[in-house]
Amino acid sequence: MNSYLLRRLAPFFVFSVLVEFGFMALQLYQNAANVDFSFLTMVKTGGVLLLTTSVSFLFVMQPYVFYLLILPRRRQNSRLDKIITTTAFFVFAFSTLCEEAASQIFWEEFASSFNFIVVDYIIFTHQVLSNLEHAYPVIKILLGILAAAVVFTLLAYRWLFTAIEAPKFNRRLFQSVIYGLVCILAYLNINVAQIEIAPDSYNNEIAKEGTYSLFSSLHKNEIDYDKFYLTQPCEKNLEILQNIFAGKNVTFTEPKKDITRQINSFRPEKRANVIIVIMRGISAAYLEKSHAGYMPNLQKLAEQSLYFPNAYATGRNSARAIEAIDFSLPPLPGLPILSLPGSKNLHGLGGIFKSKGYDNKWIYGGYGYFDNMNAFLGGNGFRVVDRTAWADGEITFANAWGAADEDTFAKVIKEADKSYASGKPFLTLLLTISNHRPYTYPSGKVSLTGGREGGVQYADYAIGEFLRRAESKPWFDNTIFVFVADHTAGAAGDEEIDLEGHHIPWIIYAPKLVKARRIDMPVSQLDVLPTLLGLLNFDYESRFYGQDALSPDYESRFFVSNFQKIGYVKNGAGVILKPVRDYAVLPAGTQPTHVQTLLDEAVAFYQSASHWKHFLKK
């Protein structure tokens, strides 16, 4: 490849590198408390950023390389060439700066470079754009980027053209083929997910160029566990899991095949109604004394309930919570099963309650096609009652994501009344919305206006009003209310998987049915379903990885994930399984006495669960 092509591409590349390293400097400054600034780690961080920037640049510049291929030699540096090249640089500069602005917004929400979460944000453009419009001065930001792109284009203009004569067409064709082969080799051999810089997640994320991360997420969002993670013989996995799940009320259906087992309560079933409220973005800390006043209603409710203050979410988004609560499945790497093929007609929450004669409803104040929630829950035993099924007048306030929590709870009560009138017990599953950026909600309800703290206050207010109204209903005394967060308010941290970033509250409230008490041992979001079934004294077939947290056989442990890294924690220590068949120990820098036992159990859980398409099918 001669100096002509390199010279024509050089201004674009230099601009790209300068912008990316400028953004890296910004992230280092904003996250200084969590970044590893040691010399070797910073060299690796910069090196990986340069590598991912270069790979992204190779692909982005393909149209311009094709233009240089077909540009006649006599038209080099002509007026037409200058117009096209200058326009190309302006578009490149504007797009690059827009990508950095989007990356900054994504960082504020997830403390991460683009990952598979952004796939849904691209698909559901309307909600995302409306959300951004409420939360940020979008027009001003775009005008600023436009002005900056013009300035950079003017500064770069003299460097965009070269006096070096373009080679003949056949030579340019040969160079273009070489360029294409380099792109193919980069695609096949460079995977930033497998390049480990340091145990610190911030350095790893800062090193990922945004466009590269975005397209990597679009293409590689489902990960083959057996190919990338530690494995062991299936027989060993089965033996470990059956020993963990064994109990006096457990009978394995096929002891030498899988973990399918029959759970027998030996007590009469309770035909109680169930309302499961998945609370968006509520950290466990909000219910502690140190945060007095954040959520007074929920704090009071916890004192009157069966309260698990040390529950742990499996992931960092609502889809993970639905997966954990509905199917008691560990958080496998890649997308949650909601978005994967083969995720209908599975054995889980909806199917079990439907077989008991319950009227199952999924109620959501937004549009449930986001995250594929409607198709998933509708295909697994629930009747969908999302915003599209609500009558006129049932929404008094809404933003881009959906109706305010008060409206959602009002709809829940209305649907509960209908089920009760029909003489059927009911199961209602719902996800709150208001405690989500842009944090807008009806005025005059709480003291704060906007922002995350205001969103938390309003979410608490809406829960208090919901229970106050529910108490007057004839079905209240025979209803179990489950309040569990989907994830924390912020799941970032200075470790590969920050456990505090998964620390959520779990409350079971039923004054006439469930004794109030506080259970401080760590529990998992996976345990919500088995614990609920235990409280109802249901006899049922279990294919679940969670356990009844109230059972005398229960042993405290929980599961967490951070995109491609999946963790297992037990008795204060844990392991993180990583791609390329590697692992790390939690807490970082310590060596638990029984690391091999932890590792064997973690692999048994995750490797076995990765075959969910087979054992969860009805």
SULMOSUL-V914073 format. One record per residue. RES is the residue in one letter. PHI is phi in whole degrees, -180 to 180 (none if undefined). Layout:
BEGIN
RES & PHI
RES & PHI
END
This chain:
BEGIN
M & none
N & -79
S & -68
Y & -61
L & -64
L & -62
R & -67
R & -71
L & -86
A & -56
P & -60
F & -63
F & -68
V & -62
F & -61
S & -60
V & -66
L & -62
V & -66
E & -65
F & -74
G & -65
F & -66
M & -62
A & -62
L & -63
Q & -67
L & -62
Y & -68
Q & -70
N & -117
A & -56
A & -70
N & -114
V & -93
D & -88
F & -98
S & -61
F & -57
L & -64
T & -65
M & -68
V & -62
K & -64
T & -60
G & -65
G & -64
V & -68
L & -62
L & -63
L & -64
T & -69
T & -64
S & -65
V & -64
S & -60
F & -61
L & -55
F & -76
V & -64
M & -87
Q & -56
P & -61
Y & -70
V & -62
F & -65
Y & -60
L & -65
L & -67
I & -90
L & -70
P & -60
R & -59
R & -71
R & -95
Q & -61
N & 64
S & -74
R & -60
L & -62
D & -61
K & -67
I & -64
I & -66
T & -68
T & -64
T & -63
A & -61
F & -68
F & -60
V & -63
F & -63
A & -66
F & -62
S & -65
T & -64
L & -68
C & -63
E & -63
E & -69
A & -65
A & -65
S & -63
Q & -64
I & -62
F & -64
W & -62
E & -61
E & -88
F & -123
A & 49
S & -156
S & -71
F & -53
N & -142
F & -67
I & -61
V & -68
V & -59
D & -66
Y & -68
I & -78
I & -66
F & -100
T & -63
H & -59
Q & -62
V & -67
L & -64
S & -65
N & -61
L & -63
E & -62
H & -77
A & -92
Y & -137
P & -77
V & -59
I & -61
K & -63
I & -64
L & -66
L & -65
G & -64
I & -65
L & -60
A & -64
A & -63
A & -64
V & -63
V & -62
F & -64
T & -66
L & -64
L & -66
A & -88
Y & -53
R & -66
W & -98
L & -76
F & -124
T & -138
A & -82
I & -66
E & -73
A & -68
P & -70
K & -66
F & -59
N & -63
R & -70
R & -65
L & -63
F & -61
Q & -65
S & -66
V & -65
I & -60
Y & -59
G & -63
L & -66
V & -63
C & -62
I & -64
L & -63
A & -64
Y & -63
L & -80
N & -116
I & -115
N & -131
V & -63
A & -65
Q & -102
I & -101
E & -95
I & -89
A & -161
P & -59
D & -77
S & -69
Y & -66
N & -61
N & -62
E & -74
I & -62
A & -76
K & -93
E & -66
G & -59
T & -64
Y & -62
S & -62
L & -62
F & -73
S & -64
S & -67
L & -63
H & -92
K & -123
N & -90
E & -118
I & -115
D & -78
Y & -57
D & -61
K & -83
F & -112
Y & -119
L & -60
T & -131
Q & -152
P & -55
C & -59
E & -63
K & -67
N & -57
L & -64
E & -63
I & -63
L & -68
Q & -67
N & -67
I & -70
F & -86
A & -64
G & -170
K & -69
N & -107
V & -116
T & -129
F & -75
T & -67
E & -131
P & -56
K & -102
K & -116
D & -154
I & -94
T & -57
R & -149
Q & -98
I & -103
N & -120
S & -89
F & 63
R & -132
P & -61
E & -67
K & -98
R & -93
A & -81
N & -73
V & -136
I & -123
I & -105
V & -102
I & -87
M & -88
R & -75
G & 63
I & -108
S & -81
A & -61
A & -61
Y & -65
L & -98
E & -88
K & -62
S & -66
H & -116
A & -56
G & 97
Y & -66
M & -136
P & -61
N & -66
L & -72
Q & -63
K & -66
L & -62
A & -60
E & -69
Q & -101
S & -131
L & -78
Y & -121
F & -110
P & -75
N & -118
A & -89
Y & -131
A & -72
T & -79
G & -150
R & -120
N & -146
S & -66
A & -61
R & -62
A & -66
I & -61
E & -60
A & -68
I & -75
D & -79
F & -127
S & 49
L & -113
P & -59
P & -79
L & -72
P & -64
G & 94
L & -71
P & -61
I & -67
L & -55
S & -101
L & -104
P & -64
G & 82
S & -100
K & -112
N & 57
L & -104
H & -83
G & -164
L & -53
G & -61
G & -64
I & -65
F & -69
K & -64
S & -67
K & -92
G & 88
Y & -82
D & -95
N & -93
K & -138
W & -104
I & -115
Y & -144
G & -80
G & -110
Y & -97
G & -74
Y & -74
F & -63
D & 63
N & 63
M & -64
N & -62
A & -63
F & -66
L & -73
G & -64
G & -87
N & -133
G & 98
F & -114
R & -90
V & -83
V & -129
D & -90
R & -56
T & -66
A & -99
W & -82
A & -81
D & -59
G & 93
E & -83
I & -112
T & -100
F & -155
A & -152
N & -124
A & -60
W & -86
G & 149
A & -70
A & -62
D & -58
E & -60
D & -67
T & -64
F & -66
A & -63
K & -68
V & -60
I & -64
K & -62
E & -70
A & -64
D & -59
K & -64
S & -64
Y & -62
A & -65
S & -81
G & 84
K & -107
P & -66
F & -129
L & -121
T & -120
L & -116
L & -143
L & -125
T & -75
I & -127
S & -61
N & -83
H & -150
R & -50
P & -92
Y & 56
T & -110
Y & -161
P & -58
S & -76
G & 82
K & -93
V & -134
S & -73
L & -91
T & -123
G & 77
G & 78
R & -61
E & -64
G & -66
G & -62
V & -66
Q & -60
Y & -68
A & -58
D & -67
Y & -59
A & -64
I & -65
G & -61
E & -66
F & -61
L & -69
R & -61
R & -71
A & -65
E & -60
S & -88
K & -89
P & -67
W & -90
F & -62
D & -63
N & -109
T & -127
I & -101
F & -102
V & -113
F & -115
V & -143
A & -74
D & -78
H & -164
T & -84
A & -67
G & -154
A & -107
A & -88
G & -178
D & -98
E & -122
E & -58
I & -131
D & -86
L & -64
E & -64
G & -72
H & -120
H & -81
I & -128
P & -91
W & -142
I & -127
I & -119
Y & -120
A & -163
P & -53
K & -92
L & -123
V & -126
K & -69
A & -74
R & -167
R & -108
I & -119
D & -86
M & -64
P & -64
V & -135
S & -109
Q & -57
L & -63
D & -85
V & -59
L & -65
P & -61
T & -67
L & -61
L & -63
G & -67
L & -64
L & -87
N & 57
F & -77
D & -89
Y & -159
E & -89
S & -110
R & -125
F & -98
Y & -100
G & -88
Q & -138
D & -68
A & -69
L & -99
S & -75
P & -65
D & -87
Y & -70
E & -122
S & -62
R & -167
F & -152
F & -124
V & -138
S & -149
N & -140
F & 67
Q & -94
K & -107
I & -127
G & -122
Y & -139
V & -126
K & -150
N & 54
G & 84
A & -133
G & -162
V & -132
I & -115
L & -92
K & -122
P & -61
V & 66
R & 51
D & -128
Y & -153
A & -134
V & -108
L & -111
P & -65
A & -58
G & 87
T & -109
Q & -127
P & -59
T & -62
H & -110
V & -61
Q & -66
T & -64
L & -59
L & -65
D & -61
E & -69
A & -61
V & -63
A & -59
F & -63
Y & -73
Q & -64
S & -65
A & -67
S & -64
H & -100
W & -59
K & -62
H & -91
F & -87
L & -89
K & -66
K & -70
END
